[in-house]
Amino acid sequence: MPTARATVLHFEHLGALVYRADGQIDATRSPVVTVFSPQVKRGVLWTVGEVHFLASPLRSLFPELHRVGKDFARWLAGHDCVFSRKSGPHEFDYYLEGSVRNYDPPVHAFPAAQAALAQGQYFVAEEDNDVRLDLLCRALRLRGVACSP
């Protein structure tokens, strides 16, 4: 089911959705996976695609969904790792900006993103707000990158 920012995949056979008081799905207590597709921000910044398994504790609440997450992580690990806080510097660190640098899990790139990084494309996190993007755009302008307001 699409939301304003993402697509929520509900694993119905694992249980019903749980809603918060504000009417939003409680992803920490529901058998869902949230997928954030890449978007362009400020004309020159791409967001990294993100997949969230947020139910907690996932293993005990939804063991089958935990297995799906583990399988997904193994599959994703087959793609190039372009950023990891644990393994030190990477070739494309320079082009990963904003909150992406605070991620605990590694960032893997599909072929299109790998090619974009090789061409000097900058990436940010979907969650980066206007204040953070304003600061980043100011810094990028100093590097000669035309970042839209």
N, C-alpha and C positions, 0 to 999 in steps of 0.2 A: 504494500500500500504506500503510495507516494505521500510525503509530507512536504512542508515548505522548503526544507533543506536536504532531505534524504529520501531514500526508499527503505521502508521497514519490511523485512521478510518475516512473516509470522509462521512459525512451525506449529500449526494448529493441532496436529496429532500429539503434541507434547503438553498442551495445556492452553487455557484461556488467557486472553490479554488482561493485564492488571492496569488500571488507570489511576493517575494521580488526582488530587483534588481539583487541579486546574483543567482536567479533561484530557490531558496528554497521556500517551502510553508510558507506563513505568517500565523502561527497558531493563532496569535492574531486577525486576521481579517477573518478567514476562519471557516466554520462549521466543525471542526475536533476535534478528541480526539486523543492524542498521548499516546501510551502504550509502556512502557519500561519493557521488560521481565527481570527477574533476570538472572544474569551472574556470573561466577566465575572470580575473578581477583586475580592475584598474587598467585594462587594455593589454598589460604585459605580464601579469602574474598568473600563473596557473596554480590551482589548488591541487594538492596530492589527493588521489582517491583514497578513501578510508573505509575499512570494514570493522565494525565494532560488535563484539560479543560481550554485552554489558551485564547480563544476569549474574548476580553474585549472592552466594558462591555458586558459580556455574556448574562445577562438577557434581555437587550434591543436589542442586535444584533441578537441573536438566542434564543428566549424564549423556544422553544421546546427542544433545546440542554441543556439549563439551567435546565429544568425539568429532563432530563436524568441524568444530573450531581447530582441533588438533590436525585433522586431515587438511584443512585449508592452509594452516600454517606450514605444513610440510610441502604442499603444492607451491605456495608462495615462495618458499625458500629456494625453489628451483629457478627463480628469476634473480637477476643481478641485484645485490644489495648495494644501494647508493648512499646509505647513511646508517650508521649505528653508533650509539654513544659508547657501547662496550668495546668495539674493536678499533677505535682510534680514527684518524683522518681517512677520508675517502676522496677519490678523484673529483667528485662533484659537490663537496661540502659548500663551496663558494656560492652555489646557485640555490641552495636550500636555505630559506630565510624564515624569520618569524618563529612561530611556535613549533614548526617542524623540527627545529633543533632541540626542542625539549622532549621529544618523543622517547619513551623508553623502548618500545619495540623497534626493530630495524625497519627502514624504509626500502622497499624493493621496487624496481622499475620494470614495467612492461616495455616491449620494444619501442613503441611510439614515444614514451617518456624518456627512455634511454637516448633516443635520437635527439629529442628536444634538449636534454641536458647537454649533450655533446655540442649542440648549436648555441649554447649559452642561455637557455630558457631558465627563468627564475621560478621557483615553486614556493608556495606558502601553505599553511594549514587552512582548512575550511573554517575553523573557529577563529581565525585572526580577525579582529574587529577593525572598524574604521580608524581608530586612534593608532593602532599598531601599523596598519597599512599606510597611514599618512607619514609616520616616522620612517618606515621602510622606503616609501617613494622618495622622500627627501634624500635619503642616503643613496638610492639608486640613481637619482638625477646627478649626483656628484660623480657617479661612474659612467655618465653619459647615456643612461637608460631613460627613455621618455615614458614616464609613468603618469597615467591620467589621474586627475584629482577625484 
